[in-house]
Amino acid sequence: MSEDLSQSPEFLAKARADMGKLASLNMPFGKYRGRRVLDLPEDYLLWFKQKGFPKGELGRIMQLALELKINGLEGLIPG
């Protein structure tokens, strides 16, 4: 039987850290430079999904922002 990694302490700690970063990380370049990643327009994030998200932490946080927007959950992150 395979273990559900989404409930592991390591996964949960990383998810909490990413949610905290999502609340504070600003876009470091481009048209929306200085804007909080969570506040980026959905169509901008969808464009990155098509073209490829940046590597590393920024790309991971942008993907998380898009998932929250698509599912109408961005209100879970404090403003």
C-alpha positions as CSV (number, residue, x, y, z in Angstrom):
1,M,0.0,0.0,0.0
2,S,1.4,3.4,-0.9
3,E,1.7,6.2,1.7
4,D,-0.2,9.4,1.2
5,L,2.6,12.0,1.1
6,S,0.1,14.9,1.2
7,Q,-0.4,14.2,4.9
8,S,3.3,13.9,5.8
9,P,4.7,16.5,8.3
10,E,7.2,17.6,5.7
11,F,4.6,18.2,3.0
12,L,2.3,20.1,5.4
13,A,5.2,22.3,6.6
14,K,6.2,23.1,3.0
15,A,2.6,23.9,2.1
16,R,2.3,26.2,5.1
17,A,5.5,28.0,4.1
18,D,4.4,28.4,0.5
19,M,1.1,29.9,1.6
20,G,3.0,32.4,3.7
21,K,5.2,33.2,0.7
22,L,2.1,33.6,-1.5
23,A,0.8,36.2,0.9
24,S,4.0,38.3,0.7
25,L,6.0,37.5,-2.5
26,N,6.1,40.3,-5.0
27,M,6.7,39.9,-8.8
28,P,10.3,40.7,-9.4
29,F,10.1,41.6,-13.1
30,G,7.9,42.5,-16.0
31,K,4.7,44.4,-16.4
32,Y,3.5,43.6,-12.9
33,R,6.8,44.2,-11.2
34,G,6.3,44.9,-7.5
35,R,2.7,43.5,-7.4
36,R,2.0,40.7,-5.0
37,V,2.0,37.4,-6.9
38,L,-1.5,36.5,-5.6
39,D,-2.7,39.8,-7.1
40,L,-1.5,39.0,-10.6
41,P,-4.3,38.7,-13.1
42,E,-5.4,35.2,-13.9
43,D,-4.8,35.6,-17.6
44,Y,-1.2,36.6,-16.9
45,L,-0.7,33.5,-14.8
46,L,-2.4,31.4,-17.5
47,W,0.1,32.9,-20.1
48,F,3.0,31.7,-17.9
49,K,1.4,28.3,-17.6
50,Q,1.4,28.0,-21.4
51,K,4.9,29.5,-21.9
52,G,6.5,28.0,-18.8
53,F,6.6,29.3,-15.2
54,P,10.0,30.6,-14.0
55,K,12.2,28.0,-12.3
56,G,12.4,27.7,-8.6
57,E,10.4,29.3,-5.8
58,L,8.8,32.1,-7.9
59,G,7.4,29.6,-10.4
60,R,6.1,27.3,-7.7
61,I,4.4,30.2,-6.0
62,M,2.9,31.5,-9.3
63,Q,1.5,28.0,-10.0
64,L,0.0,28.0,-6.5
65,A,-1.6,31.4,-7.1
66,L,-3.1,30.2,-10.4
67,E,-4.6,27.1,-8.7
68,L,-6.1,29.2,-6.0
69,K,-7.6,31.7,-8.5
70,I,-8.9,28.9,-10.8
71,N,-10.7,27.4,-7.8
72,G,-11.9,30.7,-6.3
73,L,-9.8,30.2,-3.2
74,E,-7.6,33.3,-3.2
75,G,-9.7,34.7,-0.4
76,L,-8.0,32.2,1.9
77,I,-4.8,34.2,1.8
78,P,-4.8,37.3,4.0
79,G,-4.4,40.6,2.2
